[in-house]
Amino acid sequence: TLGYELACRTALAQHASVAEYHTSGAWVAVAVAGVAARLMQLDGYQTAHAMGIAEYHGPRSQMMRCIDHPTMLKDGSGWGAMCGVSAARLAAAGFTGAPALTLGTDHWSDLGDTWLICQQYFKPYPVCRWAQAPVAAVLDLQNRHGFDSQTITGLHIHSFHESVRLGTKQVTTTEEAQYSTSFPCALALVHGTILPEHVADAALQHPEVQRLSSILTMQEDASANCAFPNRRLARAEITLATGERLQSDWFEPDWDPTTPPSAEDLERKFFNYASPALGLARSQAIRRAVETLDRTATAQPLLDLLAQPIS
């Protein structure tokens, strides 16, 4: 919880200070340094230096480079986390750093009163969040009108600029599949959902998914642009072989704070993702460990379960 509060506020401060949209690695470095300093029981002086070191050394990776060129960089999160841990260790050893600029803004005035972790979202599908609203829009049309994917002759998405930039259509890697708008929409229309196995490298050559992805077109919408980043809007138009044109309402990503998932939704997603990799017994043990965290003195049993290798 502490890490999320630090990270979210650092992100707000950084995005307010620069024009470019930066990845989570750019601001999570400062948050990880703060959490690591807390765990290492550093004093206030050392903690300030740890967070200053992390901000100075942290990656300033531009998000849209990941969008235009989907690769394994994963929003710089890994490097940012490593930088934060390194910064805390350096501060503990007496290394000093310039004050973190992101900590000297008014984004910290309600710390402890307003909990930003309660304003977080969950992703229904294992793809970029900017593609979640388009997926919701095409699935709504399919659910309401009951057509088969093979009857689709045209697909068009209206959304905000950043979502339109997720322009990879013919994907060859899982990273390209995850950072695309057209491919997830195609997956959803063919499978009725999107699961991890659908974006795995071995599943990317599905001919019907490739066909739908190739015919999908996208267009920026001025109102959606104005609403971003506070809202992520999209609507879909689908043309069928009969010539019928279907148009959805405007959609936002499912499982936002305003429309949160139920406990059953989250449990279903957890087991869909965890069981194939960890097995049912270990997945159930992890679930039990999470459910009892508020009644146990330490998180070590959960950490032990998570740290076991995947067989």
C-alpha positions in Angstrom: 0.0 0.0 0.0 2.8 2.4 0.9 4.5 1.6 -2.4 1.4 2.4 -4.4 0.8 5.7 -2.6 4.4 6.8 -3.2 4.4 5.6 -6.9 1.1 7.2 -7.8 1.9 10.6 -6.3 5.4 10.5 -7.9 3.8 9.7 -11.2 1.3 12.6 -10.9 4.1 15.0 -10.0 6.4 13.9 -12.9 3.6 14.0 -15.5 2.7 17.5 -14.4 6.3 18.6 -14.9 7.0 17.2 -18.4 5.2 17.1 -21.7 6.1 13.5 -22.6 4.2 10.5 -21.2 6.7 8.4 -19.2 6.6 4.8 -18.3 6.0 3.4 -14.9 9.7 2.7 -14.5 10.4 6.4 -14.5 8.5 7.0 -11.3 8.4 3.6 -9.6 12.2 4.0 -9.0 11.5 6.7 -6.4 8.7 4.7 -4.8 10.8 1.6 -4.5 13.6 3.6 -3.0 11.2 4.8 -0.3 9.8 1.4 0.4 13.3 -0.1 0.5 14.4 2.6 2.9 11.5 1.8 5.1 12.3 -1.9 5.1 16.0 -1.2 5.8 15.0 1.1 8.7 16.9 4.1 7.2 16.4 7.4 9.0 14.8 10.4 7.4 18.0 11.9 6.1 19.0 8.6 4.4 15.5 8.1 3.0 15.5 11.5 1.4 18.9 10.8 -0.2 17.7 7.3 -1.3 14.7 8.8 -3.1 16.8 11.6 -4.6 19.4 9.1 -5.9 16.6 7.0 -7.4 15.0 10.0 -9.2 18.4 11.1 -10.6 19.5 7.6 -11.7 16.0 6.4 -12.7 15.0 5.6 -16.3 13.2 8.5 -18.0 11.8 6.1 -20.6 9.2 7.5 -23.0 6.0 5.5 -23.0 5.1 6.0 -26.7 8.4 4.4 -27.8 7.1 1.2 -26.3 3.9 1.7 -28.1 5.4 2.3 -31.5 8.0 -0.4 -31.1 6.6 -3.2 -28.8 9.5 -5.1 -27.3 10.5 -6.6 -24.0 11.1 -3.3 -22.2 7.8 -3.6 -20.3 7.4 0.0 -19.4 10.8 0.2 -17.8 9.4 -1.3 -14.6 12.2 -3.8 -14.0 14.9 -1.3 -14.4 13.1 1.3 -12.3 12.6 -1.2 -9.5 16.3 -2.2 -9.6 17.3 1.4 -9.5 15.2 2.0 -6.4 16.7 -0.9 -4.5 20.2 0.2 -5.6 19.5 3.8 -4.4 18.4 2.6 -1.0 21.5 0.5 -0.6 23.7 3.4 -1.7 22.1 5.8 0.8 22.6 3.2 3.6 26.3 3.2 2.7 26.5 7.0 2.9 26.0 7.9 -0.8 24.2 11.2 -1.2 21.8 12.4 -3.9 20.2 15.6 -5.0 16.7 16.1 -3.6 13.9 14.4 -5.5 12.0 17.1 -7.3 8.8 15.0 -7.5 8.6 15.1 -3.7 8.5 18.9 -3.5 5.1 19.4 -5.2 1.5 19.8 -3.9 0.6 16.2 -4.9 1.6 15.1 -1.4 -0.7 17.5 0.6 -3.4 14.9 1.3 -1.1 11.9 1.9 -2.8 9.7 4.5 -6.2 11.2 3.9 -6.8 10.3 0.2 -5.8 6.8 -0.6 -4.8 6.5 -4.3 -4.5 2.8 -4.1 -8.3 2.7 -3.9 -8.5 4.5 -7.2 -6.6 1.7 -9.1 -8.0 -0.5 -11.8 -7.7 -4.1 -12.7 -7.3 -5.4 -16.2 -9.8 -7.9 -17.5 -7.5 -8.9 -20.3 -3.7 -9.4 -20.6 -3.1 -6.5 -23.0 -2.4 -2.8 -22.8 -5.0 -0.9 -20.9 -5.5 1.5 -23.8 -6.9 -1.5 -25.8 -9.4 -2.6 -23.1 -12.2 -0.1 -24.0 -12.1 -1.1 -27.7 -12.3 -4.8 -26.7 -15.3 -4.0 -24.5 -17.0 -2.2 -27.4 -16.6 -5.0 -29.9 -17.7 -7.7 -27.4 -20.8 -5.6 -26.5 -21.8 -5.6 -30.2 -21.2 -9.3 -30.6 -23.1 -10.1 -27.4 -26.0 -8.0 -28.4 -26.3 -9.0 -32.0 -25.0 -12.6 -31.8 -23.0 -12.7 -35.0 -20.0 -15.0 -35.7 -16.6 -13.5 -36.3 -16.5 -15.0 -39.8 -19.4 -12.8 -40.9 -17.4 -9.6 -40.2 -16.2 -7.7 -43.2 -15.3 -4.4 -41.6 -14.1 -3.2 -38.2 -13.5 0.4 -37.2 -12.5 1.8 -33.8 -12.9 5.5 -32.6 -10.6 6.3 -29.6 -8.0 8.6 -28.3 -4.6 9.2 -29.9 -2.6 6.9 -27.7 -4.9 4.0 -28.3 -4.7 4.6 -32.0 -0.9 4.5 -31.8 -1.2 0.8 -30.7 -1.2 0.2 -34.4 0.5 -3.2 -34.9 -1.8 -5.4 -36.9 0.2 -8.4 -38.1 1.9 -9.5 -34.9 4.8 -12.0 -34.6 5.6 -11.8 -30.9 3.6 -11.7 -27.7 4.9 -8.2 -27.0 3.4 -7.0 -30.3 0.1 -8.7 -29.4 0.0 -7.1 -26.0 0.7 -3.6 -27.4 -1.9 -3.6 -30.1 -5.5 -2.5 -30.4 -6.5 -4.5 -33.5 -5.1 -7.8 -32.4 -6.9 -7.9 -29.0 -10.1 -6.9 -30.6 -9.7 -9.7 -33.1 -8.9 -12.2 -30.3 -12.0 -11.1 -28.4 -14.3 -11.5 -31.4 -13.0 -15.0 -32.2 -12.6 -16.4 -28.6 -15.2 -14.4 -26.7 -12.5 -13.3 -24.3 -8.7 -12.9 -24.1 -6.6 -15.2 -22.0 -2.8 -15.5 -21.6 -2.7 -18.5 -24.0 -4.3 -16.3 -26.7 -1.4 -13.9 -26.7 1.3 -16.5 -26.3 3.8 -16.8 -29.2 2.5 -20.2 -30.2 -1.1 -18.9 -30.8 -0.4 -15.8 -32.8 -0.9 -17.3 -36.2 -4.6 -18.1 -35.8 -5.9 -17.3 -39.4 -9.2 -15.8 -38.4 -7.6 -13.6 -35.7 -5.0 -12.5 -38.2 -7.8 -11.7 -40.8 -9.8 -9.6 -38.4 -6.8 -7.8 -37.1 -5.7 -6.9 -40.7 -9.0 -5.3 -41.6 -9.5 -3.2 -38.5 -9.1 0.5 -38.9 -8.8 3.2 -36.2 -9.6 6.9 -36.0 -8.8 9.5 -33.4 -11.8 11.2 -31.8 -11.5 14.8 -30.5 -13.8 14.1 -27.5 -11.8 11.0 -26.5 -8.6 12.9 -26.8 -9.9 15.6 -24.5 -11.0 13.1 -21.9 -7.6 11.3 -21.8 -5.9 10.5 -19.5 -8.6 10.8 -16.9 -10.9 8.6 -19.1 -10.0 6.1 -21.8 -12.9 6.1 -24.3 -13.6 4.0 -27.4 -16.5 2.9 -29.6 -16.7 0.4 -32.3 -18.3 0.0 -35.7 -18.7 -3.4 -37.3 -19.9 -4.2 -40.8 -21.3 -7.7 -41.5 -21.4 -9.7 -44.7 -25.1 -8.8 -45.1 -24.1 -5.1 -45.4 -25.5 -4.3 -41.9 -23.5 -1.7 -40.0 -23.5 -1.9 -36.2 -22.3 0.9 -33.9 -21.6 0.6 -30.2 -21.9 3.2 -27.5 -18.9 4.8 -25.9 -17.0 2.4 -23.6 -14.4 2.7 -20.9 -12.2 -0.1 -19.7 -14.0 -2.6 -17.5 -13.0 -3.0 -13.9 -12.2 0.7 -13.3 -12.7 2.0 -9.7 -16.2 3.2 -10.8 -17.2 -0.3 -12.0 -14.9 -2.6 -10.0 -14.7 -6.3 -10.5 -16.4 -8.6 -8.0 -14.5 -10.9 -5.8 -15.7 -13.7 -8.0 -14.3 -11.9 -11.1 -10.9 -11.5 -9.5 -10.8 -15.1 -8.2 -11.8 -16.4 -11.7 -9.0 -14.4 -13.3 -6.4 -15.5 -10.7 -7.1 -19.2 -11.2 -7.3 -18.8 -15.0 -3.8 -17.3 -15.0 -2.2 -19.1 -12.1 -3.4 -22.7 -12.3 -1.9 -23.5 -15.8 1.5 -22.3 -14.6 1.5 -23.3 -10.9 -1.0 -26.1 -10.7 -4.3 -26.0 -8.8 -2.9 -27.0 -5.4 -0.3 -24.3 -5.2 -2.7 -21.7 -6.6 -5.2 -22.5 -3.9 -2.5 -22.3 -1.3 -1.6 -18.8 -2.5 -5.2 -17.8 -2.4 -5.6 -18.9 1.2 -2.3 -17.1 2.1 -3.6 -13.9 0.6 -7.0 -14.2 2.3 -5.3 -14.5 5.8 -2.8 -11.7 5.4 -4.7 -9.4 7.7 -4.7 -12.1 10.5 -1.0 -13.2 10.3 2.0 -11.6 11.7 4.2 -12.0 8.6 3.8 -12.3 4.9 6.6 -14.9 4.8 4.3 -17.9 4.0 2.9 -16.1 1.0 6.4 -15.0 -0.1 7.6 -18.6 0.2 4.8 -19.8 -2.0 5.5 -17.1 -4.6 9.2 -17.7 -4.7 9.0 -21.4 -5.5 10.2 -22.2 -9.1 7.7 -23.1 -11.7 8.1 -26.8 -12.6 
